[in-house]
Amino acid sequence: MSVLMAFDADVLIYAAAPEHHLGSCVARLFAVEPGPVGVGSVLLLPELMTKPTRSDARPELQMLTSLLSRLTLLPCNEPTARLAVALGAKYGLRAADSVHLATAVEAGAEVFLTNNSKDFFRGITEVEVVYPAMLSTR
């Protein structure tokens, strides 16, 4: 049985840069088997794609597009937004971060993969927070 994993933007940026030491850990998740790898908020699109689109960084855009195609991108509907408000208030998160966490919780993800240990500390109780450096020990 596989674990439903939700992704934060930072780990996908790492995975799009194969030479990044944390990126290779995350990229391995996408190489295991074909098909969906996990879930994420539709907010990943503007977070990941705006800068490389502006600078016309085609290799980066292709890699990010490939990674995003393997995720089920979920909308930020009203229930998710209301949960984001509650989680943002509880954990002191910024709006986008609270939406990513709420999306993971709403989707029933067991794991939220991020490298943002400042905002997503291990004491979050709604979903297990996992950092890329921990992937080799799982």
C-alpha positions as CSV (number, residue, x, y, z in Angstrom):
1,M,0.0,0.0,0.0
2,S,1.5,3.4,-1.0
3,V,1.3,6.5,1.1
4,L,-0.6,9.5,-0.2
5,M,1.9,12.3,-0.3
6,A,1.2,16.1,-0.7
7,F,3.9,18.4,-2.1
8,D,5.0,21.9,-1.2
9,A,6.5,24.1,-4.0
10,D,10.0,24.1,-2.7
11,V,10.6,20.4,-3.0
12,L,9.4,20.4,-6.6
13,I,11.8,23.2,-7.4
14,Y,14.6,21.1,-6.0
15,A,13.4,18.0,-8.0
16,A,13.5,20.1,-11.2
17,A,17.2,20.7,-10.5
18,P,18.8,17.3,-10.7
19,E,22.1,18.6,-9.4
20,H,20.5,19.8,-6.2
21,H,21.4,17.4,-3.4
22,L,17.8,17.4,-2.0
23,G,16.4,17.4,-5.5
24,S,17.6,13.9,-6.3
25,C,15.8,12.6,-3.2
26,V,12.5,14.1,-4.3
27,A,13.0,13.2,-8.0
28,R,13.4,9.5,-7.0
29,L,9.7,9.6,-5.9
30,F,8.7,10.4,-9.4
31,A,10.9,7.7,-10.9
32,V,9.5,4.8,-8.9
33,E,6.5,4.0,-11.1
34,P,4.4,5.6,-13.7
35,G,1.2,7.4,-12.9
36,P,0.2,9.9,-10.1
37,V,2.8,10.4,-7.4
38,G,0.7,12.5,-5.0
39,V,-1.4,15.7,-4.7
40,G,-0.9,19.4,-4.4
41,S,-2.7,22.6,-4.5
42,V,-3.4,24.3,-7.9
43,L,-1.4,27.2,-6.3
44,L,1.7,25.2,-7.3
45,L,1.1,26.4,-10.9
46,P,1.8,30.1,-10.3
47,E,4.3,29.4,-7.6
48,L,6.4,27.2,-9.8
49,M,5.8,28.4,-13.3
50,T,5.8,32.2,-13.1
51,K,9.5,32.8,-12.8
52,P,10.7,30.4,-15.4
53,T,8.0,31.5,-17.8
54,R,9.1,35.2,-17.3
55,S,12.7,34.3,-18.0
56,D,11.8,31.8,-20.8
57,A,13.8,29.0,-19.0
58,R,12.6,26.2,-21.2
59,P,14.4,23.3,-19.7
60,E,13.2,24.3,-16.2
61,L,9.7,24.8,-17.5
62,Q,9.7,21.3,-19.2
63,M,11.0,19.6,-16.0
64,L,8.4,21.4,-13.8
65,T,5.6,20.7,-16.2
66,S,6.6,17.0,-16.2
67,L,6.6,16.9,-12.4
68,L,3.3,18.7,-12.1
69,S,1.7,16.3,-14.6
70,R,2.3,13.5,-12.1
71,L,0.4,15.3,-9.3
72,T,-3.3,15.6,-8.9
73,L,-3.7,19.3,-8.5
74,L,-6.7,20.1,-6.3
75,P,-8.6,23.4,-6.3
76,C,-8.7,25.8,-3.4
77,N,-12.5,25.6,-2.9
78,E,-14.4,27.1,0.0
79,P,-13.9,24.2,2.4
80,T,-10.2,24.1,1.7
81,A,-9.9,27.9,2.1
82,R,-11.8,27.8,5.5
83,L,-9.5,25.0,6.7
84,A,-6.5,27.1,5.5
85,V,-7.7,30.0,7.6
86,A,-7.9,27.7,10.7
87,L,-4.5,26.1,10.0
88,G,-2.9,29.5,9.2
89,A,-4.1,30.9,12.5
90,K,-3.1,27.8,14.5
91,Y,0.4,27.5,13.1
92,G,1.2,31.2,12.1
93,L,1.3,30.3,8.3
94,R,1.2,32.7,5.4
95,A,-1.8,32.4,3.1
96,A,-0.1,30.2,0.4
97,D,1.5,27.9,2.9
98,S,-1.8,27.5,4.8
99,V,-3.5,26.6,1.5
100,H,-0.8,24.0,0.7
101,L,-1.2,22.4,4.2
102,A,-5.0,22.5,4.0
103,T,-5.0,20.9,0.6
104,A,-2.9,18.0,2.0
105,V,-5.3,17.6,4.9
106,E,-8.4,17.8,2.8
107,A,-7.0,15.3,0.4
108,G,-6.3,12.8,3.2
109,A,-2.6,12.8,2.6
110,E,-0.6,11.0,5.2
111,V,2.6,13.0,4.4
112,F,3.3,16.6,3.5
113,L,6.7,16.9,1.8
114,T,8.4,20.3,2.3
115,N,11.8,21.6,3.1
116,N,10.3,24.7,4.9
117,S,11.1,23.6,8.4
118,K,10.7,27.1,9.7
119,D,7.0,27.3,8.9
120,F,6.2,23.5,8.7
121,F,7.6,22.2,11.9
122,R,7.3,18.6,12.9
123,G,4.7,19.5,15.6
124,I,1.9,19.9,13.0
125,T,-0.6,17.3,14.0
126,E,-3.0,17.1,11.0
127,V,-0.5,15.4,8.6
128,E,3.0,14.1,9.0
129,V,5.5,16.7,7.9
130,V,8.5,15.1,6.1
131,Y,11.6,16.9,4.8
132,P,13.6,15.7,1.7
133,A,16.6,14.7,3.9
134,M,14.3,12.3,5.7
135,L,13.3,10.4,2.6
136,S,16.3,8.0,2.6
137,T,15.3,6.9,6.1
138,R,11.6,6.1,5.3
